[in-house]
Amino acid sequence: MKITLKDGSVKEYGEKKSVYDIALDISEGLARAACCARVDGKVKDLRTVIDSDCSLEICTAEDKDGLATIRHTASHVLAEAVKNLFPDAKLTIGPSIDTGFYYDFDHAPFSREDLDALEAEMKKIIKAGVKLEKFTLPRQEAIKFMEEREEPYKVELIRDLPEDAEISFYRQGDFVDLCAGPHLMSTKGVKAFKLTSSSMAYWRGKSENAMLQRIYGTAFNKKEELEEYLAYWENVKNRDHNKLGREMELFTTVDVIGQGLPLLMPKGAKIIQTMQRWIEDEEEKRGYLRTKTPLMAKSDLYKISGHWDHYLDGMFVLGDEKKDKEVLALRPMTCPFQYYVYKATQHSYRDLPLRYGETSTLFRNEDSGEMHGLTRVRQFTISEGHLIVRPDQMVQEFKDCLALAKYCLTVLGVEEDVTYHLSKWDPDNREKYIGEPEVWEETQQHIRSILTELDIDFVEDVGEAAFYGPKVDINARNVYGKEDTMITIQWDALLAEQFDMYYIDQNGDKVRPYIIHRTSMGCYERTLAWLIEKYEGKFPTWLCPEQVRVLPISDKYADYAAKVEAQLKENGILASTDNRSEKIGFKIREARLDKLPYMLVVGQKEEEENLVSVRSRFAGDEGQKTLGEFIDQICKEIRTKEIRKEEPVTTAG
């Protein structure tokens, strides 16, 4: 048989050989470094026996698949350590992931002390260098094998496999786990690892299933790589909006109020108010008409829209259709409400397009396992809008919605941080959608053409469309690398029919309009989370809940400080005064810790000459200016929504 290697060279063998033996034949060094292989492009275990012509790439820790194999083996070492120290723990699954690995256990929560003990136990297992041996069993024998080991979750996984399946296991000493692999040849190959955290998880990701305990870890081939990653991870945790936003007193959560129901504190509420006023004013400039509609409606409305059939699990329903005469539901979206605003008046073709905008508070019954800080919540507010347009206006209006979204991203300074997705229907899952295939293919092609014409790079995602139409999703990654949708623009050629929406054309005939569902900036709470992480809490001045703090050098200058503060506020600047009887150096440090853009130090000279000594987080000591000069400067910065860059500075105090 002929084995074609990555460099194009060919190895010939007269008998079948394992991948590991082929690596050994190439060089002992390669065999020592080998983690897994790609055989004809598919990732395979080193124990895989090759008996026919193929292409072969040996993967080391430098390769993504090789590193994943190290991490997968580390997850098995973790599972063995847990069974050694906590014999009653039940095994579930333990895959490698982009940041390392995890393993879920049916067990009581693990403390940091437990994780430290498990790390010590893992080191013993790794030092022993136990070989990992793969074996297979027929399905029924595999079920019996795991039943005897009292591992019910493994039994459930095996029962889900086909009757004729050969079930693979890996043994390392006395420990055995159900697994398809690949794995290293021995535990000694796990050279640098760390257990990073533990959290709750649900079996198979469903809240109705058993609650499990997930242990996260990471592994690398070298200690230096691990240390570099842990330093990076510490920075990530410090930027996490869920930590930083609470420390900055932007929001909080309370158990008795409920999960996914954050409380915006005054500073956080001020930032969102600033964004909301900006968005509403910007939409008005672009011809949007504001509406204000109810937060709930009868089930009848959602049955017309299709949400009752396609989105009921995500809704909060008030009442029981079997018992109650009238059942209400909190709204998960605003579109059907705005349709009735449109229907309240008869419209001609000359009236269109009609652009309705609303700052909408919505409610979605998110899975408790999915909720996190401000990014995934059960009550949130979005810059929602629906455009009722003639078919001939649809393409241009869709482009204009994209232009508005890009403008918002640019002003916020995040335009380089997003990816564009064409979210399409899944023709193999027809029951999820309404409408005919021809309509879906046509509308998807329209969006594809628009994005191509506008020179916007995008990827296509099958199965991510709304049930009534395809859309553009503009996504961003949080500090942990998870992608969230920030802005959505949807093409809807179907719901006007269900709501009997029409306009009178130039011939006097009734014609169905098209609808664009869109957000201009998206969810305010999620955007705030994004900005906290993007700027590490150091927001652009126009967004800061406190833009200037006046710092009198001593109590003697309190009156002048109050006068400065008053003039700042008269000009719409968010200002305060630190009148504490503390040294000025302490006050400056406190203001820096609060991430303020500007501090105005005032003393005798400043009072006598109507000056302020300006310190900023952008340039440090900016020197003395007249109060009028500073007000002009900062008002321009706020008005233009300038994003000043921080300069590395060395300042005293």
C-alpha positions in Angstrom: 0.0 0.0 0.0 1.1 3.6 -0.7 1.0 6.3 2.0 1.2 9.8 0.7 2.7 12.1 3.3 2.1 15.8 3.8 5.2 16.9 1.9 4.1 14.8 -1.1 6.6 11.9 -0.5 5.3 8.4 -0.6 5.9 5.5 1.8 5.2 1.9 0.6 4.4 -1.0 2.9 3.6 -4.6 2.2 1.4 -5.1 5.2 -1.0 -3.0 7.3 0.4 -0.7 9.9 -0.8 1.6 12.6 -0.5 5.3 12.3 1.9 5.3 15.2 4.2 2.6 13.6 4.3 4.7 10.4 5.3 7.8 12.4 8.0 5.7 14.1 9.2 4.5 10.8 9.5 8.1 9.6 11.5 9.1 12.8 11.5 8.4 16.5 11.3 12.1 17.2 8.1 12.4 15.2 6.6 9.4 16.9 7.4 10.9 20.3 5.7 14.2 19.3 2.7 12.6 17.5 -0.7 13.3 19.0 -3.1 12.1 16.3 -3.3 12.0 12.5 -5.4 13.1 9.5 -6.1 10.1 7.2 -7.5 11.3 4.0 -8.4 14.5 5.8 -10.2 12.9 8.7 -8.8 13.0 12.2 -7.8 9.6 13.5 -6.3 8.0 16.5 -2.6 7.0 16.5 -3.7 3.4 17.0 -5.7 3.4 13.8 -4.6 0.6 11.5 -4.1 1.6 7.8 -4.5 -1.2 5.3 -5.0 0.6 2.0 -3.6 3.6 0.0 -4.3 7.0 1.6 -2.9 10.4 2.4 -1.5 10.8 5.9 -0.6 13.8 8.1 0.9 13.3 11.5 -0.4 15.9 13.9 1.8 17.2 16.8 0.9 19.7 19.5 1.7 22.5 17.0 -1.3 21.4 15.1 -4.9 22.4 16.1 -6.1 18.7 16.0 -3.0 17.6 17.9 -3.5 20.1 20.7 -7.2 19.1 20.9 -6.0 15.5 21.4 -3.8 16.5 24.3 -6.8 18.3 25.8 -9.1 15.4 25.3 -6.7 13.1 27.0 -6.4 15.6 29.9 -10.2 15.4 30.3 -9.9 11.6 30.8 -7.1 12.2 33.3 -9.5 14.6 35.1 -12.3 12.0 35.1 -10.0 9.4 36.5 -8.9 11.8 39.2 -12.5 12.6 40.1 -13.4 8.9 40.4 -10.3 8.4 42.6 -11.2 11.2 45.0 -15.0 11.2 44.7 -16.0 7.6 43.9 -19.7 8.4 43.9 -19.4 10.9 41.1 -21.1 9.7 37.9 -19.4 10.3 34.5 -21.1 12.1 31.6 -19.1 13.7 28.8 -15.7 15.4 28.6 -14.7 16.9 25.2 -11.9 19.2 24.2 -13.0 22.8 23.4 -11.2 25.8 21.8 -9.9 27.0 25.2 -9.1 23.6 26.7 -11.5 21.0 27.9 -14.3 20.2 30.4 -15.9 17.2 32.0 -19.4 17.1 33.4 -20.1 15.0 36.5 -23.2 14.2 38.5 -21.9 15.3 41.9 -22.1 18.1 44.5 -20.5 21.4 43.5 -16.7 21.4 43.4 -14.8 24.0 45.5 -11.5 25.6 44.5 -9.9 23.4 47.2 -11.5 20.4 45.4 -9.9 21.5 42.1 -6.5 21.9 43.7 -6.8 18.4 45.1 -7.8 17.1 41.7 -4.9 18.8 40.1 -2.5 17.0 42.5 -4.2 13.7 41.7 -3.9 14.3 38.0 -0.2 15.0 38.3 0.2 11.5 39.9 -1.7 9.9 37.1 0.4 11.7 34.4 3.7 10.9 36.2 2.7 7.2 36.2 2.6 7.4 32.4 -0.2 4.9 32.1 -0.9 3.7 28.6 -4.3 4.4 27.0 -5.6 1.3 25.3 -8.6 1.3 23.0 -11.1 -1.5 22.7 -14.6 -2.1 21.3 -17.7 -4.0 22.4 -21.0 -4.8 20.7 -23.8 -2.5 21.8 -25.4 -4.9 24.3 -22.2 -5.9 25.9 -21.2 -2.2 26.1 -24.5 -1.4 27.9 -23.9 -4.3 30.4 -20.3 -3.2 30.9 -21.3 0.3 31.9 -24.3 -0.9 34.0 -21.9 -3.0 36.0 -19.7 0.1 36.5 -22.8 2.0 37.6 -22.5 4.8 35.0 -26.1 5.5 34.0 -25.2 8.5 31.8 -22.9 6.3 29.7 -25.6 3.7 29.4 -28.0 6.3 28.1 -25.4 7.5 25.5 -24.8 3.9 24.3 -28.6 3.2 24.1 -28.9 6.2 21.7 -26.5 4.5 19.3 -27.6 2.1 16.5 -28.2 -1.6 17.3 -25.3 -2.8 15.2 -22.8 -0.2 16.4 -19.4 -1.2 17.7 -18.8 0.9 20.9 -15.3 2.1 21.6 -13.7 2.6 25.0 -10.4 3.8 26.3 -8.7 2.2 29.3 -6.0 3.8 31.4 -5.1 1.5 34.2 -8.3 0.7 36.2 -10.2 3.6 34.7 -12.3 3.1 31.6 -14.4 5.6 29.7 -16.7 5.4 26.7 -15.1 7.5 24.0 -14.6 7.7 20.2 -11.1 9.3 20.7 -8.6 10.2 19.5 -6.2 10.1 22.5 -2.5 10.2 23.2 -0.6 6.9 23.6 -0.1 7.5 27.4 -1.0 10.0 30.1 2.6 11.2 30.1 1.8 13.2 27.0 -0.2 15.7 29.1 2.7 18.0 30.1 1.1 21.3 31.2 -2.4 21.7 32.4 -4.6 23.7 34.8 -8.1 23.4 36.1 -9.6 26.8 35.7 -13.1 26.8 37.1 -16.3 24.8 37.9 -19.9 25.7 37.2 -23.3 24.2 36.8 -24.5 22.5 33.6 -27.5 20.5 32.5 -27.3 17.0 31.1 -27.4 17.4 27.3 -27.9 21.1 27.8 -31.6 20.9 28.6 -32.9 22.5 31.8 -35.5 19.7 32.4 -32.6 17.3 32.7 -30.3 16.6 35.7 -28.1 19.4 37.0 -24.5 18.5 36.7 -21.2 20.0 37.8 -18.8 21.0 35.0 -15.1 21.3 35.6 -13.2 23.4 33.1 -9.5 23.1 32.4 -6.9 23.8 29.8 -3.7 22.0 28.6 -0.7 22.8 26.5 2.4 21.1 25.3 4.7 23.4 27.2 4.7 25.1 30.6 5.5 28.5 29.0 2.5 28.3 26.7 0.3 27.5 29.7 1.6 30.4 31.7 1.1 32.7 28.8 -2.4 31.5 28.4 -3.2 31.8 32.1 -1.9 35.4 32.1 -4.1 36.2 29.1 -7.1 34.5 30.8 -6.6 36.5 34.0 -6.9 39.7 31.8 -10.0 38.3 30.1 -11.7 37.7 33.5 -10.9 41.2 34.6 -12.5 42.5 31.4 -15.6 40.3 31.7 -18.6 42.7 31.8 -20.2 40.5 34.4 -17.4 41.3 36.8 -16.3 44.8 35.7 -19.9 46.0 35.3 -20.7 45.1 38.9 -17.5 46.6 40.2 -18.2 49.9 38.4 -21.8 49.8 39.8 -23.4 49.7 36.4 -25.7 46.8 37.2 -26.5 44.2 39.7 -28.7 41.1 40.1 -30.7 39.8 43.0 -31.8 36.3 43.6 -35.2 37.2 44.9 -35.9 39.2 41.7 -34.8 36.4 39.4 -32.2 35.1 37.1 -31.8 37.1 33.8 -33.5 40.1 35.3 -30.6 42.6 35.9 -31.1 45.9 37.8 -29.5 48.8 36.0 -27.9 51.1 38.6 -27.8 54.9 38.1 -24.5 54.8 36.1 -25.6 52.0 33.8 -29.0 53.5 33.3 -27.4 56.8 32.4 -25.3 55.1 29.7 -28.3 53.4 28.2 -30.4 56.6 28.4 -27.6 58.4 26.4 -27.6 55.6 23.8 -31.4 55.5 23.5 -31.7 59.3 23.0 -29.0 59.2 20.3 -30.6 56.3 18.5 -34.1 57.8 18.6 -32.9 61.1 17.3 -30.9 59.4 14.6 -33.9 57.3 13.5 -36.1 60.4 13.4 -33.6 62.1 11.1 -33.9 59.1 8.8 -37.7 59.2 8.6 -38.8 56.9 11.3 -42.1 57.4 13.1 -42.2 56.5 16.8 -44.8 54.1 18.2 -45.4 52.9 21.8 -47.2 49.6 22.0 -48.3 47.2 24.9 -45.9 44.9 26.7 -48.4 42.0 26.4 -51.2 40.7 24.2 -53.8 38.0 23.9 -52.7 34.6 22.6 -54.9 35.4 19.5 -52.3 37.9 18.2 -49.4 35.4 18.4 -51.5 32.7 16.7 -52.0 35.0 13.7 -48.3 35.9 13.6 -47.2 32.3 13.9 -45.2 32.8 17.1 -47.7 30.7 19.1 -46.8 27.7 16.9 -43.1 28.4 16.3 -41.9 30.3 19.4 -44.2 29.3 22.3 -41.3 27.8 24.4 -39.6 31.1 24.4 -42.6 33.1 25.6 -43.9 34.0 29.1 -47.6 33.0 29.0 -50.0 34.4 31.6 -52.9 31.9 32.0 -53.9 28.5 30.8 -55.9 28.0 27.6 -57.6 25.0 29.1 -58.9 26.9 32.1 -58.9 30.6 31.4 -61.2 32.5 29.1 -58.4 34.9 28.1 -54.7 34.0 27.9 -52.1 36.7 27.6 -48.4 36.5 26.9 -45.6 39.0 27.4 -44.3 40.1 24.0 -41.1 38.5 22.7 -41.1 41.0 19.8 -43.0 44.1 18.6 -43.7 43.3 15.0 -47.4 42.2 15.2 -48.2 45.3 17.4 -46.7 47.7 14.8 -48.6 45.9 12.0 -51.8 47.0 13.7 -50.6 50.5 13.8 -50.2 50.3 10.1 -53.6 48.6 9.6 -55.4 51.3 11.6 -55.3 53.6 8.5 -55.7 52.7 4.9 -52.5 53.5 2.9 -51.8 54.1 -0.8 -48.6 53.3 -2.6 -47.6 57.0 -2.2 -47.5 56.6 1.6 -44.8 53.9 1.5 -42.2 53.3 2.7 -43.5 53.7 6.3 -40.7 53.3 8.9 -41.9 52.6 12.4 -39.4 52.7 15.3 -39.9 51.8 18.9 -37.7 51.5 22.0 -39.2 48.1 22.8 -39.0 46.2 26.1 -39.2 42.5 25.3 -39.4 39.2 27.3 -38.0 35.9 26.3 -37.9 32.7 28.4 -34.2 32.0 28.1 -32.9 28.7 29.5 -31.3 29.4 32.9 -28.1 27.7 31.8 -27.7 30.2 28.9 -28.1 33.4 30.9 -25.0 35.5 31.6 -24.8 39.1 32.9 -26.3 41.5 30.4 -25.7 39.4 27.3 -28.4 36.8 27.7 -31.4 38.0 29.9 -35.1 37.5 30.1 -36.2 41.1 29.9 -34.3 43.5 27.6 -34.8 46.6 25.5 -34.0 47.0 21.8 -33.9 49.7 19.1 -36.6 47.9 17.2 -38.2 48.9 13.9 -40.4 47.7 11.1 -40.5 49.1 7.6 -43.6 48.6 5.5 -42.5 49.0 1.9 -43.5 48.3 -1.7 -41.7 45.4 -3.3 -39.9 47.8 -5.6 -38.6 49.7 -2.6 -37.3 46.7 -0.7 -33.8 46.5 -1.9 -32.9 50.1 -1.3 -34.6 50.2 2.1 -32.7 47.0 3.1 -29.5 48.7 2.1 -30.4 51.8 4.1 -31.0 49.6 7.2 -27.5 48.2 6.7 -26.1 51.7 6.4 -27.8 52.7 9.7 -26.4 49.7 11.4 -22.9 50.4 10.1 -23.2 54.0 11.2 -24.1 53.0 14.7 -21.2 50.5 14.9 -18.8 53.2 13.7 -20.0 55.8 16.2 -19.6 53.2 19.0 -16.1 52.3 17.7 -16.8 48.7 17.2 -17.2 48.5 13.4 -14.0 46.4 13.1 -15.1 43.9 15.7 -18.1 42.4 13.9 -18.9 39.6 11.4 -21.8 39.5 9.0 -24.0 36.4 8.5 -26.6 35.6 6.0 -29.0 33.5 8.1 -30.9 31.1 5.9 -33.7 28.6 6.3 -33.1 24.8 6.5 -35.0 23.1 3.7 -34.6 19.8 5.6 -36.6 21.2 8.6 -39.7 22.5 6.8 -41.9 22.4 9.9 -39.8 25.2 11.4 -40.8 27.7 8.7 -43.7 29.2 6.9 -43.9 29.9 3.2 -42.9 28.1 0.0 -39.3 27.1 -1.0 -39.3 29.4 -4.0 -40.0 32.5 -1.8 -37.1 31.5 0.6 -34.6 31.0 -2.2 -35.6 34.3 -3.9 -35.4 36.4 -0.7 -32.1 34.8 0.3 -30.6 35.6 -3.1 -31.7 39.2 -2.8 -29.8 39.5 0.5 -26.8 37.7 -0.9 -26.7 40.2 -3.9 -27.1 43.2 -1.6 -24.2 42.1 0.6 -22.0 41.4 -2.4 -22.8 44.7 -4.0 -22.0 46.6 -0.8 -18.7 44.7 -0.6 -19.5 43.3 2.8 -17.7 40.0 3.7 -20.2 37.5 5.0 -20.7 33.8 5.8 -23.9 31.8 5.3 -25.6 30.0 8.2 -28.2 27.3 7.3 -31.0 27.0 9.8 -30.5 30.4 11.5 -33.3 32.3 9.7 -36.5 33.5 11.5 -39.5 31.3 10.8 -40.9 33.9 8.4 -37.8 35.0 6.5 -34.0 35.2 6.1 -31.9 37.8 7.7 -28.5 39.5 8.1 -27.1 38.9 11.6 -24.3 41.2 12.7 -22.3 39.3 15.4 -19.5 40.1 17.8 -17.5 37.9 20.1 -17.3 38.5 23.9 -14.1 38.3 25.8 -14.5 34.5 26.1 -14.8 34.1 22.3 -18.5 33.3 22.3 -20.3 35.0 19.4 -23.5 36.9 20.1 -25.9 38.6 17.6 -25.8 42.4 18.1 -27.9 43.7 15.2 -30.4 41.9 13.0 -32.1 42.9 9.7 -34.8 40.5 8.4 -36.4 40.3 5.0 -40.1 39.3 5.3 -42.3 38.6 2.3 -44.8 36.4 4.2 -46.3 37.9 7.3 -48.3 40.7 5.5 -50.5 37.9 4.1 -51.2 36.5 7.6 -52.2 39.9 8.9 -54.1 41.0 5.8 -51.9 44.0 5.3 -52.2 45.8 2.0 -51.8 49.2 0.3 -53.7 50.6 -2.7 -51.6 50.8 -5.8 -51.9 53.2 -8.7 -54.6 51.1 -10.3 -56.7 51.0 -7.2 -55.9 47.4 -6.4 -55.0 46.0 -3.0 -51.3 44.8 -2.9 -49.4 43.1 -0.2 -46.4 45.1 1.1 -43.0 43.7 2.1 -41.7 44.1 5.6 -38.2 44.7 7.0 -37.7 43.8 10.7 -34.6 45.5 12.0 -32.6 46.8 14.9 -30.4 49.8 14.5 -28.1 49.1 17.4 -29.7 46.0 18.8 -30.3 45.2 22.5 -29.2 48.0 24.8 -28.2 45.7 27.6 -26.1 43.5 25.4 -24.5 46.5 23.7 -23.6 47.9 27.2 -22.0 44.5 28.0 -20.1 44.7 24.7 -18.9 48.2 25.4 -17.8 47.4 28.9 -15.5 44.7 27.6 -14.4 46.6 24.5 -13.3 49.6 26.5 -12.5 47.9 29.8 -15.0 50.3 31.4 -13.2 53.4 29.9 -16.0 54.5 27.8 -15.8 57.3 25.2 -16.5 60.6 26.9 -20.0 61.1 25.3 -21.1 57.7 26.9 -19.6 58.2 30.3 -22.1 58.5 33.2 -19.7 60.9 34.8 -17.6 62.9 32.4 -15.9 65.4 34.7 -15.0 65.4 38.4 -14.0 68.7 40.0 -11.2 68.3 42.6 -10.7 71.2 45.0 -7.2 71.1 46.6 -8.7 72.0 50.0 -11.9 73.0 51.6 -11.0 76.7 51.0 -11.8 76.2 47.3 -15.1 74.4 47.7 -17.1 77.4 46.6 -15.1 77.8 43.4 -15.4 74.1 42.7 -19.2 74.4 43.1 -19.2 77.3 40.7 -17.2 75.2 38.1 -19.5 72.3 38.5 -22.6 74.4 38.0 -21.2 75.9 34.8 -20.3 72.4 33.5 -23.9 71.2 34.2 -25.4 74.3 32.5 -23.6 73.1 29.4 -25.0 69.6 29.6 -21.8 68.1 30.9 -22.2 65.3 33.5 -20.1 66.6 36.4 -19.6 66.1 40.1 -17.3 67.5 42.8 -15.2 65.6 45.3 -15.5 67.7 48.4 -14.0 65.1 50.8 -11.3 66.3 53.1 -8.6 64.1 51.4 -5.3 65.0 49.9 -5.4 65.9 46.2 -3.3 62.9 45.2 -5.8 60.5 46.8 -8.7 62.2 45.0 -6.9 61.9 41.6 -6.1 58.2 42.2 -9.8 57.6 43.1 -11.0 59.4 39.9 -8.6 57.3 37.8 -9.9 54.1 39.4 -13.4 55.2 38.5 -12.1 55.5 34.9 -13.2 59.1 34.5 -12.2 60.9 31.3 -11.5 64.3 32.9 -10.5 65.7 36.3 -10.4 69.5 37.0 -8.1 70.4 39.8 -8.8 73.8 41.3 -6.9 75.8 43.9 -5.9 79.4 44.6 -4.5 80.3 41.1 -7.4 78.6 39.3 -9.9 80.6 41.4 -8.1 83.9 41.0 -7.8 83.6 37.2 -11.0 81.6 36.4 -8.9 78.6 35.3 -9.0 74.8 35.7 -6.0 72.4 35.8 -7.0 69.6 33.4 -6.1 66.0 33.9 -7.4 63.3 31.6 -7.0 59.6 31.1 -6.0 60.3 27.5 -3.0 62.6 28.0 -2.4 62.9 31.7 -1.7 66.5 32.8 -3.1 68.7 30.0 -2.2 71.9 31.8 -4.2 74.9 32.8 -7.1 76.2 30.7 -9.8 78.8 31.1 -13.0 77.2 32.1 -14.6 78.4 28.9 -11.8 76.7 26.8 -12.3 73.4 28.6 -16.1 73.6 28.2 -15.8 74.3 24.5 -13.3 71.4 24.1 -15.4 68.8 25.9 -18.7 69.9 24.4 -17.2 69.4 20.9 -15.9 66.0 21.9 -19.3 65.0 23.2 -21.2 66.5 20.3 -19.0 64.8 17.7 -18.9 61.5 19.7 -15.1 61.5 19.3 -13.3 58.5 20.7 -10.0 59.8 22.1 -7.2 57.4 22.2 -5.2 56.9 25.4 -1.6 57.9 25.2 1.0 56.2 27.4 1.9 58.9 30.0 3.8 59.3 33.2 2.2 61.7 35.7 2.8 62.6 39.3 0.2 62.4 42.0 
